[in-house]
Amino acid sequence: MALTNNQNVLNWVEEMKSLTKPDNVVWIDGSEGQIAELQKQAIDLDIIKPLNQEKLPGCYIHRTALNDVARVEHRTFICSKKEEDAGPTNNWCAPDEMYGKLKALFDGVMKGRVMYVIPFCMGPIGSKLSKVGVEITDSIYVVLNMVIMARCGQAAADFLGDSNDFVRGLHSTGQLDDEKRYICHFPEDNAIWSINSGYGGNVLLGKKCFALRIASNQGKNEGWMAEHMLILGIEDPKGEVTYIAAAFPSACGKTNLAMLIPPEGYQKKGYKVWCVGDDIAWLRQGDDGRLWAINPETGFFGVAPGTNMKSNPNALKATQKNTIFANVVHKLNDNTVWWEGLDKEPVTNALNWKGEPWTSESKEPGAHPNGRFTSHVSNCPCISKEYDNPTGVPISALVFGGRRAKTAPLVYQAFNWEHGVFVGSIMGSETTSAAIGLAAGVRRDPMAMLPFCGYHMGDYFAHWLETGKKLGDKAPKIFNVNWFRTDDNGKFIWPGYGDNMRVLDWMVQRCKGNADAVETPIGYEPKPEDINIEGLENDGITASVVENLLSVDKDLWKEEVAGTKEFYAKFGDKMPAELKAQLAALEERLG
């Protein structure tokens, strides 16, 4: 039975039903009873397997198809009416042409299957910052993940009311044919169509598809921002909390920072860190003129390999109940899960992510490098009590970062908002072709949004600049960090993880006007003595090491300028003049 009388929703669902021809239609109301019944069906269909309910209550394991284990950027399209609106960093196809292709693939695709209709809300129900979507899918796996990742069911349908302002998401696993796999966004229609994939990043349409690609476009048109950013709160001993939003490309420690545990010295003084969100921030100017943020999601869709009690204890604890694991090792001895980097215990009797017999002695890794866990945020020991606050949290600082061996210092602050947008626009990480399948060099990823910006990146930069003008002197301060400086042997110098708190502490003091800085050609830097290194003696961190971590090599930065000129050229006439002027000013300061 439909959960709504909204004729816009009902007409669209009917249209999609006529196209896909399912045997049955089920509306997802979000109730515990319905979810339990779907879990039972998914077990009977061998889509999920229940794990050891004493050790991992409410947890399941799932395997995707071998050809369907990650987001597929080359099969992801922005189908705006004008090609130039998609920009040079997105794949584009004319909407009519793409709808023609997709309708042929979706025609009758759900025969013999159930069509699930999931109303969902991104952001707290009732918040001015929130948006509603409806996802149609033929996958129980999608339903079971969506109810963790978003506010699904009757409450979302009620919040939408009679409005036509909802994102229309259509998904089918199809035949999982990777040659006919499409993840398509139609910004003018607020629509997402995804077919021939069952992997979360391509099929949980509330996540990257809606919350970033479609929402970034909505934000441009409506005067707000959808960003690939974590949100965290740093509570000082007096109980005052300062909120930070931060953007990092993949493999740069984003989830670790979102769930950071302060070093012992800070904990003893009474410092705490609260996670508001680990992946996506929606930001809007509040009535007080400041920038406010919500986490539109309710779950973590995290990478399992490498997650352990040292790298991210809070994330690991979040997976201990009511979690769906995908593409990890299934330990048969005790019916639990394992992945590379979890612990050093030998695994003797297990199935790898492909479902084949596996032990620690096997030559191939047991878990897929992109093996995942889906957990509700309420499982996280450090979840902020503000995460569900409809007004969001006020942001004092925005942080960018990448993985640079020598160029970027440990931390620096932008001179002002415009310079901060420039800093975000040039961010990137060094790659090695062996590790990531890309040519070695710097992979630019402005604001960590390159794969997720739903429109022309030149217009995106302009939108950032415009936002700064609106915020004026209430704009957050902007910083850049680099936890990944290496010594001459390629070893990381900074200890990272919880010790990153020491750098955040300096940023917070800068936001409060309590810390000094030194002006350098690239921005303001802390004095070495202003980074608290108490307790780091065993890691070999001394004042002179910090001085080295903050050093600015002008020759390397001149190379950075040359690389940035080449990158900016991609955006042609749409590249804002202000950012070109910032680049010229940097070049001049470097002499």
Sequence and secondary structure as in RCSB ss.txt:
>XXXX:A:sequence
MALTNNQNVLNWVEEMKSLTKPDNVVWIDGSEGQIAELQKQAIDLDIIKPLNQEKLPGCYIHRTALNDVARVEHR
TFICSKKEEDAGPTNNWCAPDEMYGKLKALFDGVMKGRVMYVIPFCMGPIGSKLSKVGVEITDSIYVVLNMVIMA
RCGQAAADFLGDSNDFVRGLHSTGQLDDEKRYICHFPEDNAIWSINSGYGGNVLLGKKCFALRIASNQGKNEGWM
AEHMLILGIEDPKGEVTYIAAAFPSACGKTNLAMLIPPEGYQKKGYKVWCVGDDIAWLRQGDDGRLWAINPETGF
FGVAPGTNMKSNPNALKATQKNTIFANVVHKLNDNTVWWEGLDKEPVTNALNWKGEPWTSESKEPGAHPNGRFTS
HVSNCPCISKEYDNPTGVPISALVFGGRRAKTAPLVYQAFNWEHGVFVGSIMGSETTSAAIGLAAGVRRDPMAML
PFCGYHMGDYFAHWLETGKKLGDKAPKIFNVNWFRTDDNGKFIWPGYGDNMRVLDWMVQRCKGNADAVETPIGYE
PKPEDINIEGLENDGITASVVENLLSVDKDLWKEEVAGTKEFYAKFGDKMPAELKAQLAALEERLG
>XXXX:A:secstr
  S   HHHHHHHHHHHHHH  SEEEE    HHHHHHHHHHHHHTTSSEE  TTTSTT EEE   TT  S  GGG
EEE  SSHHHH TTSEE  HHHHHHHHHHHHTTTTTTSEEEEEEEEESSTT TT EEEEEEES HHHHHHHHHHS
EESHHHHHHHTT   EEEEEEE TT  GGG EEEEEGGGTEEEEES  SHHHH TIIIIIIIIIHHHHHHHHT E
EES EEEEEE TTS EEEEEEE  TTSSHHHHHT    HHHHHHT EEEEEESS EEEEE TTSSEEEE   SEE
EEE TT STTT HHHHHHTSSS EEESSEEETTTTEEE TTS S    SEE TTS EE TT SS SS TT EEEE
EGGG TTB TTTT TT EEEEEEEEE   SSSS SEEE SSHHHHHHHHHT EEEE HHHHSS SEEEE GGG T
TT  S HHHHHHHHHHHHHHHGGGS EEEEE TT B TTS BSS  GGGGHHHHHHHHHHHTT    EE SSSEE
  GGGS  TT GGGT  HHHHHHHT   HHHHHHHHHHHHHHHHTTGGGS HHHHHHHHHHHHHT 
